[in-house]
Amino acid sequence: MKSRKSTGDQPAPTKAAASALPPEAEAFGHAVADSLKAVGGLSLPMDRLASIQGEYLRNATEMWNQALHRLQGDAQATPPLPDRRFAGSEWAANPVAATMAQLYLLNARTLMTMADSVEGDAKTKARIRFAVQQWVDATSPSNYLALNPEALKKAVDTQGESIGKGLQHLLGDVRKGHVSQTDESVFEVGRNVATTEGSVVFENELFQLIEYRPLTAKVHERPMLFVPPCINKYYILDLQPDNSVIRYTVEQGHRTFVVSWRNPDESLKDKTWDDYIEHGPITAIRTVQAITGAETINTLGFCVGGTILATALAVLAARGEQPAESVTLLTTLLDFADTGILDIFVDEPSVQLREVTIGEQAPTGPGLLKGQELATTFSFLRPNDLVWNYVVGNYLKGETPPPFDLLYWNGDSTNLPGPMYCWYLRHLYLQNELKKPGALKVCGEKVDLGAIEAPFFVYGSREDHIVPWQAAYASMPLIRGDKTFVLGASGHIAGVINPPAKGKRSHWTNRAQPAKAEDWLKTAIEHPGSWWPVWSGWLKGHGGKLTNAPKAAGSARFKPIEPAPGRYVKAKA
């Protein structure tokens, strides 16, 4: 899409020029300004509004003149529009559709420019921008059958069959409760995703512990424990053999264990953050120690799993225990000062609302945060890519989305217990207390991240909109001892799931650790390809000596319960 800023050669109108605008435009400007003030003391400077109006009128006039010439047949064909929603030849071939798309893009740019120009506090401005972006994306003419020449042509070419298939897809998605982003019938957990061989060697009401079969004759004496996010299924780390972080770790000679969180139902709706810490990673750590006989183990937490892991290790440190030989944090928040786009959803009223509806303060008792609500929220953070793209393809064109393992995982949502979720919102997202030594009491202990005596490997993704990479870097001052930060390309998931064999993207390293993330990047060195080998080399130094790989999973006390991936990960929200 074109930049929202004007690229025209004409100067923006001054205050004096504003008086030359049509009376209707000037009245509109005053109406906008009055509306913003009524919303909450916001303002949009009149000179800035006049500039936006003037630019809009110039662009609209130029666009209208071009449209008239096209209709009269004395102009060149419409060039492809700089937006993939209108890139099809049908848009350019239809003068009315092309003009409509151009007008939409002009209106969208103007509205977003106005949203960016509003004066107010940062959070309110972000919320206005988010709301305007949602409205702009939803009103695209490509989203409506009668206005989409590609969909109409396909309906004619298929004699209406595409419309019939689109209705079938729509009804199917209504029954499922979400817009299908992939052909879900192609995938099955344990058959063609989450296929790395292993066994469930322990389970309680919150998680199953999976031990994976070694793929090398020798393994490092210190095992590896993964703590994935409980907000999603663990198999994002084990999608396919060629892009599995878990399989890669096993191939590097590490005896690997993974926490597979249970998808909570009504029986778990009253579970708290303390429950998740004590009966989640703390229990998993002790179980891995008991099975392997290792005094210390290597640990990894991904996203919320990293926050949970770090909290658990701080609780253990307060108890005088240091079980971690190393800690890896992937796209993890420990300092919640910068939570990216998610910040717009969190304030005191919104947290209180959650607490009295699904939290411990709820009059009818705690409830569950439904997984589909979480999934929908995350999808609308990128609505064109994860919502409207599929509305057009699935429903208007009657197309079945292609199979894609990552999007199948994305739609396999999980619930969360209300009290646990509300505590997380208030104490971490809203009050940002985890970074303050002693400010939080978890499992009866005061939490101090600086008390964890282990080297840290911290990873951030440069285009991450869930955990901005600068926020991942903000973990560095909170931890002591040896620490390494690596930055990868791409986003929250694609940046992490980047196997070396693909030869895709790049990553940055820097031995220096300045206070500011931007200063780190200025002197960082970019390397082609995946960051995994850098991490693997770092982890090898903490694995200890090589020993014969175990011939069977578990131990005499912890016998295999069932083959991986286990029952818990297969439960649907």
C-alpha positions as CSV (number, residue, x, y, z in Angstrom):
1,M,0.0,0.0,0.0
2,K,1.2,3.5,-0.6
3,S,2.6,5.5,2.2
4,R,0.1,7.4,4.2
5,K,2.2,10.5,3.8
6,S,1.8,12.7,0.8
7,T,4.4,12.4,-1.9
8,G,3.0,15.3,-4.0
9,D,5.1,18.2,-5.1
10,Q,2.7,20.9,-4.0
11,P,3.3,22.4,-0.5
12,A,0.8,21.7,2.2
13,P,-1.8,24.6,2.7
14,T,-1.1,27.0,5.5
15,K,-3.7,28.4,7.9
16,A,-4.4,31.1,5.4
17,A,-5.0,28.6,2.6
18,A,-7.4,26.8,4.8
19,S,-9.9,29.6,4.4
20,A,-9.9,29.0,0.7
21,L,-11.4,25.5,1.2
22,P,-15.0,24.9,0.4
23,P,-17.3,25.8,3.4
24,E,-18.4,22.1,3.6
25,A,-14.8,21.0,4.1
26,E,-14.1,23.7,6.7
27,A,-17.3,22.8,8.6
28,F,-16.2,19.1,8.5
29,G,-12.9,20.0,10.0
30,H,-14.5,21.8,12.9
31,A,-16.9,18.9,13.4
32,V,-13.9,16.5,13.6
33,A,-12.1,18.7,16.1
34,D,-15.2,19.0,18.2
35,S,-15.8,15.3,18.2
36,L,-12.3,14.5,19.3
37,K,-12.6,17.0,22.2
38,A,-15.8,15.3,23.2
39,V,-14.1,11.8,23.2
40,G,-11.6,12.8,25.9
41,G,-9.7,16.0,25.5
42,L,-8.1,15.0,22.2
43,S,-7.4,17.4,19.5
44,L,-6.4,17.6,15.9
45,P,-4.7,20.9,15.1
46,M,-6.7,22.9,12.6
47,D,-3.6,23.7,10.4
48,R,-2.8,20.0,10.2
49,L,-6.4,19.2,9.4
50,A,-6.4,21.9,6.7
51,S,-3.3,20.3,5.2
52,I,-4.9,16.9,5.2
53,Q,-8.1,18.3,3.6
54,G,-6.2,20.1,0.9
55,E,-4.1,17.1,0.0
56,Y,-7.3,15.0,-0.1
57,L,-9.0,17.4,-2.5
58,R,-6.0,17.6,-4.8
59,N,-5.7,13.8,-5.0
60,A,-9.4,13.3,-5.3
61,T,-9.6,15.8,-8.2
62,E,-6.7,14.2,-10.0
63,M,-8.2,10.7,-9.5
64,W,-11.6,11.8,-10.8
65,N,-10.2,13.4,-13.9
66,Q,-8.2,10.3,-14.7
67,A,-11.4,8.2,-14.2
68,L,-13.3,10.4,-16.6
69,H,-10.6,10.1,-19.2
70,R,-10.6,6.3,-18.8
71,L,-14.4,6.1,-19.2
72,Q,-14.1,8.2,-22.4
73,G,-11.5,5.9,-23.7
74,D,-8.8,8.6,-24.2
75,A,-6.5,7.4,-21.5
76,Q,-4.1,4.6,-21.0
77,A,-5.3,1.5,-19.1
78,T,-5.3,1.6,-15.4
79,P,-1.9,0.5,-14.0
80,P,-2.0,-2.2,-11.3
81,L,-2.8,-0.7,-8.0
82,P,0.0,-0.8,-5.3
83,D,-2.0,-3.1,-3.0
84,R,-2.3,-6.8,-3.3
85,R,-6.0,-6.8,-2.6
86,F,-6.5,-5.0,-6.0
87,A,-3.6,-6.5,-7.9
88,G,-5.8,-8.8,-10.1
89,S,-6.2,-7.9,-13.7
90,E,-10.0,-7.7,-13.2
91,W,-9.6,-4.6,-11.1
92,A,-7.5,-2.8,-13.7
93,A,-9.8,-3.9,-16.6
94,N,-12.9,-2.5,-15.0
95,P,-12.8,1.3,-14.9
96,V,-15.5,1.5,-12.2
97,A,-13.9,-1.1,-10.0
98,A,-10.5,0.6,-10.5
99,T,-11.8,4.0,-9.5
100,M,-13.6,2.6,-6.5
101,A,-10.4,0.9,-5.3
102,Q,-8.4,4.1,-5.9
103,L,-11.0,6.1,-3.9
104,Y,-10.9,3.5,-1.1
105,L,-7.1,3.7,-0.9
106,L,-7.2,7.5,-0.9
107,N,-9.8,7.5,1.9
108,A,-7.9,4.9,3.8
109,R,-4.7,6.9,3.6
110,T,-6.5,10.1,4.7
111,L,-8.2,8.5,7.7
112,M,-4.9,6.9,8.9
113,T,-3.1,10.3,8.5
114,M,-5.8,11.9,10.5
115,A,-5.5,9.2,13.2
116,D,-1.8,9.7,13.3
117,S,-2.2,13.4,13.6
118,V,-4.5,13.3,16.7
119,E,-2.9,14.9,19.8
120,G,-3.3,13.0,23.0
121,D,-1.5,10.5,25.2
122,A,0.3,7.6,23.5
123,K,-2.1,4.8,24.5
124,T,-5.2,6.8,23.4
125,K,-3.6,7.6,20.1
126,A,-2.7,4.0,19.6
127,R,-6.2,2.9,20.3
128,I,-7.6,5.4,17.8
129,R,-5.2,4.3,15.2
130,F,-6.1,0.6,15.8
131,A,-9.8,1.3,15.7
132,V,-9.5,3.3,12.5
133,Q,-7.3,0.6,10.9
134,Q,-9.9,-2.1,11.8
135,W,-12.6,0.0,10.1
136,V,-10.5,0.8,7.1
137,D,-9.6,-2.9,6.5
138,A,-13.1,-4.1,7.0
139,T,-14.6,-1.6,4.5
140,S,-12.3,-2.5,1.6
141,P,-14.4,-3.1,-1.5
142,S,-12.5,-6.4,-2.1
143,N,-14.4,-7.8,1.0
144,Y,-17.8,-7.6,-0.7
145,L,-19.0,-9.9,-3.5
146,A,-20.9,-7.1,-5.3
147,L,-17.9,-4.9,-5.4
148,N,-15.2,-7.5,-6.1
149,P,-14.7,-8.0,-9.9
150,E,-12.4,-11.0,-9.3
151,A,-15.1,-12.8,-7.3
152,L,-17.8,-11.9,-9.7
153,K,-15.8,-13.1,-12.7
154,K,-15.2,-16.4,-11.0
155,A,-18.9,-16.8,-10.2
156,V,-19.7,-16.3,-13.9
157,D,-16.9,-18.6,-15.1
158,T,-18.0,-21.4,-12.7
159,Q,-21.7,-20.8,-13.4
160,G,-22.3,-20.0,-9.7
161,E,-20.4,-23.0,-8.3
162,S,-17.9,-20.7,-6.5
163,I,-20.7,-19.0,-4.7
164,G,-22.1,-22.3,-3.6
165,K,-18.8,-23.5,-2.3
166,G,-18.3,-20.2,-0.6
167,L,-21.6,-20.7,1.3
168,Q,-20.5,-24.2,2.3
169,H,-17.2,-22.8,3.6
170,L,-19.1,-20.1,5.5
171,L,-21.5,-22.5,7.1
172,G,-18.6,-24.8,8.0
173,D,-16.7,-22.0,9.7
174,V,-19.8,-20.8,11.6
175,R,-20.1,-24.3,13.0
176,K,-16.4,-24.3,13.9
177,G,-16.6,-20.8,15.3
178,H,-13.6,-19.3,13.4
179,V,-12.5,-18.4,9.9
180,S,-10.5,-21.2,8.4
181,Q,-7.0,-20.2,7.5
182,T,-5.9,-23.5,6.1
183,D,-7.4,-26.8,5.1
184,E,-7.7,-28.3,8.6
185,S,-8.8,-31.7,7.3
186,V,-5.2,-32.3,6.0
187,F,-3.6,-32.2,9.5
188,E,-3.8,-34.4,12.5
189,V,-1.7,-34.0,15.7
190,G,0.5,-37.0,16.0
191,R,0.1,-38.1,12.4
192,N,1.7,-35.2,10.4
193,V,2.3,-32.5,13.0
194,A,4.0,-33.1,16.4
195,T,5.6,-36.3,15.1
196,T,9.0,-36.4,16.8
197,E,9.1,-39.8,18.5
198,G,8.9,-39.8,22.3
199,S,6.9,-40.8,25.3
200,V,4.8,-39.1,28.0
201,V,6.7,-39.9,31.2
202,F,4.7,-37.8,33.7
203,E,1.4,-36.0,34.0
204,N,-0.6,-34.0,36.5
205,E,-3.8,-32.0,36.0
206,L,-1.9,-29.1,34.3
207,F,0.6,-30.7,32.0
208,Q,2.2,-33.8,30.5
209,L,6.0,-34.2,30.4
210,I,7.2,-35.6,27.1
211,E,10.7,-37.2,26.8
212,Y,11.9,-37.6,23.2
213,R,13.8,-40.6,21.9
214,P,17.5,-39.8,21.3
215,L,18.6,-39.6,17.7
216,T,22.3,-39.8,18.6
217,A,24.3,-42.6,20.2
218,K,25.7,-40.2,22.8
219,V,23.8,-37.4,24.6
220,H,25.0,-34.6,26.8
221,E,24.8,-35.4,30.5
222,R,22.6,-32.4,31.3
223,P,19.1,-32.7,29.8
224,M,17.1,-30.0,28.1
225,L,13.6,-28.9,29.3
226,F,11.3,-26.8,27.0
227,V,8.5,-24.7,28.6
228,P,6.3,-23.5,25.7
229,P,3.5,-21.0,26.1
230,C,0.3,-22.2,27.8
231,I,-1.6,-19.8,25.5
232,N,-0.9,-22.1,22.6
233,K,-0.2,-25.8,21.9
234,Y,3.4,-26.8,22.3
235,Y,3.8,-28.3,18.8
236,I,4.6,-25.0,17.3
237,L,8.1,-26.2,18.3
238,D,7.5,-29.5,16.5
239,L,5.4,-28.9,13.3
240,Q,7.3,-30.9,10.7
241,P,10.6,-32.8,10.9
242,D,12.3,-30.2,8.8
243,N,11.2,-27.2,10.8
244,S,11.0,-28.7,14.3
245,V,13.0,-26.9,17.1
246,I,12.5,-30.0,19.2
247,R,13.8,-32.5,16.7
248,Y,16.8,-30.2,16.0
249,T,17.7,-30.1,19.7
250,V,17.5,-33.9,19.9
251,E,19.7,-34.2,16.8
252,Q,22.3,-32.0,18.6
253,G,22.7,-34.7,21.2
254,H,20.5,-33.3,24.0
255,R,18.2,-35.5,26.1
256,T,15.1,-33.4,25.5
257,F,11.9,-33.0,27.6
258,V,8.9,-30.8,26.8
259,V,6.0,-29.5,28.8
260,S,2.7,-30.1,27.0
261,W,0.1,-27.9,28.8
262,R,-3.4,-29.2,29.3
263,N,-6.1,-27.4,27.5
264,P,-8.2,-26.2,30.5
265,D,-11.8,-27.2,30.9
266,E,-14.3,-26.3,33.6
267,S,-12.5,-28.5,36.1
268,L,-9.5,-26.1,35.9
269,K,-11.2,-22.8,35.8
270,D,-10.1,-21.8,39.3
271,K,-6.4,-22.4,38.8
272,T,-4.1,-19.5,39.6
273,W,-0.7,-18.2,38.5
274,D,0.8,-19.8,41.6
275,D,-0.7,-23.1,40.5
276,Y,0.9,-22.8,37.1
277,I,4.3,-22.0,38.5
278,E,4.4,-24.6,41.3
279,H,2.7,-27.5,39.4
280,G,4.0,-26.5,36.0
281,P,7.8,-25.8,35.5
282,I,8.8,-26.3,39.1
283,T,7.3,-29.8,39.0
284,A,8.7,-30.4,35.5
285,I,12.2,-29.4,36.6
286,R,12.2,-31.7,39.6
287,T,10.8,-34.6,37.5
288,V,13.5,-34.2,34.8
289,Q,16.2,-34.1,37.6
290,A,14.7,-37.3,39.1
291,I,14.5,-39.1,35.8
292,T,18.0,-38.2,34.6
293,G,19.9,-37.9,37.9
294,A,21.2,-34.5,36.7
295,E,21.7,-31.9,39.4
296,T,21.3,-29.0,37.0
297,I,19.5,-28.9,33.6
298,N,19.3,-26.6,30.6
299,T,16.0,-24.8,30.2
300,L,14.1,-22.9,27.5
301,G,11.0,-20.8,27.6
302,F,9.1,-19.5,24.6
303,C,6.9,-16.4,24.8
304,V,4.7,-16.6,27.9
305,G,6.5,-19.9,28.6
306,G,9.6,-17.9,29.1
307,T,7.9,-15.6,31.6
308,I,6.6,-18.6,33.4
309,L,10.0,-20.3,33.4
310,A,11.8,-17.2,34.7
311,T,9.3,-16.8,37.4
312,A,9.6,-20.4,38.5
313,L,13.4,-20.2,38.6
314,A,13.2,-17.0,40.7
315,V,10.9,-18.8,43.1
316,L,13.3,-21.7,43.4
317,A,16.2,-19.2,43.9
318,A,14.3,-17.7,46.8
319,R,14.1,-21.2,48.2
320,G,17.9,-21.6,47.9
321,E,17.7,-23.8,44.7
322,Q,19.5,-23.2,41.5
323,P,18.5,-26.0,39.1
324,A,19.2,-24.2,35.8
325,E,22.5,-24.8,34.1
326,S,21.3,-22.3,31.4
327,V,18.2,-20.4,30.5
328,T,17.1,-19.7,26.9
329,L,14.3,-17.1,26.5
330,L,12.7,-16.9,23.0
331,T,10.5,-13.7,22.3
332,T,9.8,-13.4,26.0
333,L,8.7,-10.4,28.1
334,L,10.2,-9.9,31.6
335,D,9.9,-6.1,31.5
336,F,6.4,-5.2,30.3
337,A,7.0,-1.5,29.8
338,D,6.7,-2.0,26.0
339,T,4.1,-4.6,25.1
340,G,3.6,-3.5,21.5
341,I,0.2,-3.5,20.0
342,L,-1.3,-5.5,22.9
343,D,-0.9,-2.5,25.2
344,I,-4.0,-1.0,23.7
345,F,-6.1,-3.8,25.3
346,V,-4.8,-3.3,28.8
347,D,-5.8,-0.6,31.3
348,E,-7.3,-0.6,34.8
349,P,-11.0,-0.7,33.6
350,S,-10.3,-3.6,31.2
351,V,-8.4,-5.6,33.9
352,Q,-11.2,-5.0,36.4
353,L,-13.8,-6.2,34.0
354,R,-11.9,-9.4,33.5
355,E,-11.5,-9.8,37.3
356,V,-15.2,-9.5,37.9
357,T,-16.3,-11.7,35.0
358,I,-13.8,-14.6,34.9
359,G,-11.4,-13.9,37.8
360,E,-11.6,-14.7,41.5
361,Q,-13.8,-11.7,42.1
362,A,-16.5,-13.0,39.7
363,P,-19.8,-13.2,41.7
364,T,-20.6,-16.6,40.2
365,G,-17.1,-17.9,40.6
366,P,-14.1,-18.0,38.3
367,G,-14.4,-18.9,34.6
368,L,-12.4,-19.6,31.6
369,L,-10.9,-17.2,29.0
370,K,-12.0,-19.0,25.9
371,G,-9.3,-19.9,23.4
372,Q,-11.3,-18.7,20.4
373,E,-11.5,-15.2,21.9
374,L,-7.7,-15.2,22.2
375,A,-7.3,-16.5,18.7
376,T,-9.6,-13.9,17.3
377,T,-7.9,-11.1,19.1
378,F,-4.5,-12.2,17.7
379,S,-5.9,-12.6,14.2
380,F,-7.3,-9.0,14.2
381,L,-3.8,-7.7,15.0
382,R,-3.1,-8.4,11.4
383,P,-6.7,-8.4,9.9
384,N,-5.8,-8.2,6.2
385,D,-3.5,-11.2,6.4
386,L,-5.3,-13.3,8.9
387,V,-9.0,-12.4,8.5
388,W,-10.1,-10.6,5.4
389,N,-7.8,-12.5,3.1
390,Y,-9.6,-15.7,4.0
391,V,-13.0,-14.1,3.9
392,V,-12.4,-13.2,0.3
393,G,-10.8,-16.5,-0.7
394,N,-13.0,-18.9,1.3
395,Y,-16.4,-17.2,1.0
396,L,-16.4,-14.9,-2.0
397,K,-14.3,-17.1,-4.3
398,G,-15.2,-20.5,-2.9
399,E,-11.6,-21.5,-2.6
400,T,-10.3,-23.9,0.0
401,P,-7.2,-22.4,1.7
402,P,-4.0,-24.4,1.0
403,P,-2.6,-26.7,3.7
404,F,-0.2,-24.8,6.0
405,D,1.0,-26.4,9.3
406,L,1.7,-23.2,11.1
407,L,-1.8,-21.8,10.3
408,Y,-3.3,-25.1,11.5
409,W,-1.5,-24.7,14.8
410,N,-2.7,-21.1,14.9
411,G,-6.3,-22.2,14.8
412,D,-5.8,-24.9,17.4
413,S,-6.6,-22.6,20.3
414,T,-6.4,-23.1,24.0
415,N,-8.4,-21.9,27.0
416,L,-6.9,-20.2,30.1
417,P,-8.2,-20.3,33.7
418,G,-9.6,-16.9,34.6
419,P,-7.7,-16.3,37.9
420,M,-4.4,-17.2,36.3
421,Y,-5.1,-14.9,33.3
422,C,-6.3,-12.0,35.4
423,W,-3.2,-12.2,37.7
424,Y,-1.0,-12.2,34.7
425,L,-2.8,-9.2,33.2
426,R,-2.7,-7.1,36.4
427,H,0.7,-7.8,37.9
428,L,2.7,-8.1,34.7
429,Y,1.0,-6.3,31.8
430,L,-0.6,-3.5,33.8
431,Q,1.6,-3.0,36.8
432,N,4.9,-4.4,35.4
433,E,6.0,-5.8,38.7
434,L,8.0,-8.8,37.6
435,K,11.1,-6.7,36.8
436,K,11.0,-5.1,40.4
437,P,12.9,-7.3,42.9
438,G,10.7,-8.3,45.7
439,A,7.6,-6.6,44.3
440,L,5.8,-9.8,43.6
441,K,5.1,-12.8,45.9
442,V,4.6,-16.0,44.0
443,C,4.2,-19.5,45.6
444,G,4.9,-17.8,48.9
445,E,8.2,-16.4,47.8
446,K,9.4,-12.9,46.9
447,V,10.5,-12.9,43.2
448,D,13.8,-11.5,42.2
449,L,14.9,-12.4,38.6
450,G,18.4,-11.2,39.5
451,A,18.7,-14.1,42.0
452,I,18.8,-16.7,39.2
453,E,22.4,-17.9,38.9
454,A,22.6,-19.1,35.3
455,P,23.8,-17.9,31.9
456,F,21.0,-16.6,29.7
457,F,20.5,-16.7,25.9
458,V,17.9,-14.1,25.0
459,Y,16.4,-14.1,21.5
460,G,14.1,-11.5,19.9
461,S,12.5,-11.2,16.4
462,R,13.0,-7.9,14.6
463,E,9.4,-7.7,13.2
464,D,7.7,-9.1,16.2
465,H,4.4,-7.3,17.0
466,I,3.6,-9.4,20.1
467,V,7.0,-9.0,21.9
468,P,8.8,-6.1,20.2
469,W,12.5,-7.0,20.0
470,Q,13.4,-4.0,22.0
471,A,11.2,-5.4,24.8
472,A,12.9,-8.7,24.6
473,Y,16.3,-6.9,24.9
474,A,14.9,-5.1,28.0
475,S,15.3,-8.5,29.8
476,M,19.1,-8.1,29.7
477,P,19.5,-5.6,32.6
478,L,17.2,-7.8,34.8
479,I,19.4,-10.8,34.8
480,R,22.9,-11.3,36.1
481,G,25.9,-13.2,35.1
482,D,26.8,-14.2,31.5
483,K,24.2,-13.3,28.9
484,T,23.9,-13.3,25.2
485,F,21.4,-11.5,23.0
486,V,20.6,-12.6,19.4
487,L,18.2,-10.9,17.0
488,G,16.5,-12.7,14.2
489,A,14.6,-11.5,11.2
490,S,10.8,-11.8,10.7
491,G,8.1,-12.0,13.3
492,H,7.0,-13.6,16.5
493,I,6.6,-17.2,15.1
494,A,8.4,-17.2,11.7
495,G,11.5,-15.6,13.3
496,V,11.7,-18.5,15.8
497,I,10.8,-21.3,13.5
498,N,13.7,-20.8,11.0
499,P,15.6,-24.0,10.5
500,P,19.2,-23.7,9.1
501,A,18.6,-26.1,6.1
502,K,16.1,-23.6,4.6
503,G,18.8,-20.9,4.3
504,K,16.2,-18.2,4.9
505,R,16.3,-14.8,6.6
506,S,19.2,-13.6,8.7
507,H,20.2,-12.8,12.3
508,W,22.3,-10.3,14.2
509,T,24.9,-10.8,16.9
510,N,26.9,-8.3,19.1
511,R,29.2,-9.0,22.0
512,A,28.5,-5.5,23.3
513,Q,25.5,-5.0,25.6
514,P,24.7,-1.3,25.7
515,A,21.7,-0.1,27.8
516,K,19.6,0.8,24.7
517,A,18.4,-1.8,22.2
518,E,18.9,0.6,19.3
519,D,22.5,1.1,20.3
520,W,23.0,-2.7,20.3
521,L,21.7,-2.9,16.7
522,K,23.9,-0.1,15.5
523,T,27.0,-2.1,16.0
524,A,25.5,-5.6,15.6
525,I,26.8,-7.8,12.8
526,E,24.3,-9.3,10.4
527,H,24.7,-12.9,9.4
528,P,22.8,-14.8,6.6
529,G,20.6,-17.7,7.6
530,S,19.1,-19.1,10.8
531,W,20.1,-18.2,14.4
532,W,19.7,-21.8,15.5
533,P,23.4,-22.8,15.0
534,V,24.4,-19.9,17.2
535,W,22.1,-21.1,19.9
536,S,23.2,-24.7,19.4
537,G,26.8,-23.8,19.8
538,W,26.1,-21.8,23.0
539,L,23.9,-24.6,24.4
540,K,26.6,-27.2,23.7
541,G,28.9,-25.4,26.1
542,H,26.4,-26.0,28.9
543,G,25.5,-29.6,28.1
544,G,28.3,-31.3,29.9
545,K,30.1,-34.4,28.8
546,L,28.7,-37.0,26.4
547,T,27.3,-40.2,27.8
548,N,25.5,-43.2,26.2
549,A,22.0,-42.3,25.2
550,P,19.3,-44.0,27.3
551,K,17.7,-47.0,25.8
552,A,14.3,-46.3,27.2
553,A,12.3,-43.2,28.2
554,G,11.6,-42.3,31.8
555,S,12.9,-44.3,34.7
556,A,11.9,-47.0,37.1
557,R,9.8,-44.4,39.0
558,F,8.6,-42.5,36.0
559,K,7.5,-45.1,33.4
560,P,6.1,-44.2,30.0
561,I,2.4,-43.5,30.1
562,E,1.6,-43.2,26.4
563,P,3.4,-42.3,23.2
564,A,4.1,-38.6,22.3
565,P,2.4,-36.3,21.6
566,G,0.0,-37.5,24.3
567,R,-3.6,-36.8,25.1
568,Y,-3.4,-33.3,26.4
569,V,-2.3,-31.6,23.2
570,K,-5.1,-33.2,21.3
571,A,-7.9,-31.7,23.4
572,K,-9.8,-29.0,21.6
573,A,-10.8,-25.7,23.2
